[in-house]
Amino acid sequence: MGFVHPALYWLIIGVLLFFLELALPGFILFFFALGALATALVAWLTPISIAWQLAIFMIGSLLSLLALRNLIQRRLFSAPPAGEVADEDVATAVAGDRGVVSQAIHPPAEGRIRYAGSSWRATAGEPIEEGEIIAVVSQKGLVIEVEKV
């Protein structure tokens, strides 16, 4: 059985962490993958002990996390610049639009409506029974205020 270079292990770990980042939310594993790849490079260039490899992995991961995370998140996940129009937001109700009550609304309790292809929590100033047509008055978070048509 032959000797496998430690750099190969770190390279495999780095690639696996990159793929795991694609499957898991949070945008953290990317930086540990960078630390593993940096360790693979150092281990390939110099013969260092496993203790030093682990230290380089931890330091490289933390430095890349602290130095790059905010920069990359701003670049990849930021809102559109001022003046640019974002894609339509499905979670925004338009006053005057019509919907149908799917669960009766008896104030002050909430009911449910079907609006824009989704089910929404809804409130009203008067009782509205299931199946009635409603008009959107306003939206507060994920609750839509409605009125009878």
C-alpha positions as CSV (number, residue, x, y, z in Angstrom):
1,M,0.0,0.0,0.0
2,G,1.4,3.3,-1.1
3,F,1.8,6.6,0.8
4,V,-1.0,9.2,0.0
5,H,0.2,12.7,0.2
6,P,-1.7,14.8,2.9
7,A,-2.3,17.5,0.4
8,L,-4.6,15.2,-1.4
9,Y,-6.7,14.7,1.7
10,W,-7.0,18.4,2.2
11,L,-7.9,18.9,-1.5
12,I,-10.7,16.3,-1.2
13,I,-12.0,17.9,2.0
14,G,-12.0,21.3,0.3
15,V,-13.9,20.0,-2.7
16,L,-16.4,18.2,-0.5
17,L,-17.0,21.4,1.5
18,F,-17.6,23.3,-1.7
19,F,-20.3,20.8,-2.8
20,L,-21.9,20.8,0.7
21,E,-22.1,24.6,0.5
22,L,-24.3,24.2,-2.5
23,A,-26.7,21.9,-0.6
24,L,-26.8,23.7,2.7
25,P,-28.0,27.3,3.5
26,G,-25.9,29.8,5.4
27,F,-22.9,30.5,3.2
28,I,-20.3,29.3,5.8
29,L,-18.8,26.1,4.5
30,F,-17.4,28.0,1.5
31,F,-14.8,29.6,3.8
32,F,-13.8,26.3,5.4
33,A,-13.4,24.9,1.9
34,L,-11.0,27.8,1.2
35,G,-9.1,27.0,4.4
36,A,-8.8,23.3,3.3
37,L,-7.6,24.3,-0.1
38,A,-5.0,26.7,1.4
39,T,-3.8,23.9,3.7
40,A,-3.6,21.5,0.7
41,L,-1.4,24.0,-1.1
42,V,0.9,24.5,1.9
43,A,1.1,20.8,2.6
44,W,2.0,20.1,-1.1
45,L,4.7,22.7,-1.1
46,T,6.3,21.9,2.3
47,P,6.5,18.9,4.5
48,I,4.7,20.0,7.7
49,S,3.2,18.0,10.5
50,I,-0.5,17.3,10.9
51,A,-0.6,19.8,13.9
52,W,0.6,22.6,11.6
53,Q,-1.8,21.5,8.9
54,L,-4.7,21.8,11.3
55,A,-3.5,25.2,12.5
56,I,-3.2,26.4,8.9
57,F,-6.7,25.1,8.2
58,M,-8.2,26.9,11.2
59,I,-6.4,30.1,10.6
60,G,-7.1,30.1,6.9
61,S,-10.8,29.4,7.4
62,L,-11.2,32.1,10.0
63,L,-9.3,34.7,8.0
64,S,-11.2,34.0,4.9
65,L,-14.5,34.0,6.8
66,L,-13.7,37.4,8.5
67,A,-12.2,39.0,5.5
68,L,-14.4,37.9,2.7
69,R,-17.9,36.9,4.0
70,N,-19.4,40.4,4.1
71,L,-17.8,41.4,0.8
72,I,-19.1,38.3,-1.0
73,Q,-22.6,38.5,0.5
74,R,-23.0,42.1,-0.5
75,R,-21.8,41.3,-4.0
76,L,-24.0,38.2,-4.5
77,F,-27.0,38.7,-2.3
78,S,-27.6,42.4,-2.2
79,A,-30.7,44.3,-3.2
80,P,-30.7,46.0,-6.6
81,P,-29.0,49.4,-6.7
82,A,-31.2,52.5,-6.1
83,G,-33.1,53.4,-9.3
84,E,-33.2,49.8,-10.5
85,V,-36.5,48.0,-10.4
86,A,-36.4,44.6,-8.6
87,D,-38.3,41.6,-10.0
88,E,-41.9,41.5,-8.9
89,D,-42.3,40.5,-5.3
90,V,-45.0,37.9,-4.9
91,A,-45.4,38.8,-1.2
92,T,-46.8,42.2,-1.9
93,A,-50.6,42.7,-2.2
94,V,-52.0,45.4,-4.4
95,A,-54.8,47.5,-3.1
96,G,-58.0,46.9,-5.0
97,D,-57.1,43.4,-6.3
98,R,-59.7,40.7,-5.9
99,G,-59.6,37.4,-4.0
100,V,-61.9,34.8,-2.5
101,V,-62.4,34.0,1.2
102,S,-61.3,30.4,1.9
103,Q,-61.9,30.5,5.7
104,A,-64.5,32.8,7.1
105,I,-63.3,36.1,8.7
106,H,-65.0,37.0,12.0
107,P,-63.3,40.1,13.5
108,P,-61.2,40.4,15.5
109,A,-60.1,36.9,14.5
110,E,-58.2,36.3,11.3
111,G,-59.5,34.2,8.4
112,R,-57.8,33.0,5.2
113,I,-58.2,34.2,1.6
114,R,-57.0,32.9,-1.8
115,Y,-55.1,35.7,-3.5
116,A,-52.5,35.7,-6.3
117,G,-52.4,31.9,-6.3
118,S,-51.6,31.6,-2.6
119,S,-53.4,31.3,0.7
120,W,-53.0,34.4,2.9
121,R,-54.0,35.3,6.5
122,A,-56.6,38.1,6.3
123,T,-58.5,40.5,8.6
124,A,-61.6,42.6,7.9
125,G,-63.7,45.3,9.6
126,E,-66.8,43.2,9.2
127,P,-67.6,39.4,9.1
128,I,-67.0,37.8,5.7
129,E,-68.2,34.3,5.0
130,E,-66.3,31.6,3.1
131,G,-66.6,31.9,-0.7
132,E,-67.3,35.6,-0.8
133,I,-65.3,37.9,-3.2
134,I,-63.1,40.4,-1.4
135,A,-61.0,43.4,-2.4
136,V,-57.5,44.0,-0.9
137,V,-57.4,47.1,1.3
138,S,-53.8,46.9,2.6
139,Q,-51.1,44.6,3.7
140,K,-49.3,44.5,7.1
141,G,-46.5,41.9,6.9
142,L,-48.0,38.6,5.8
143,V,-51.6,39.6,6.8
144,I,-53.9,41.3,4.2
145,E,-56.7,43.5,5.3
146,V,-59.7,43.0,3.0
147,E,-63.3,44.3,2.5
148,K,-66.4,42.8,0.8
149,V,-67.0,43.7,-2.8
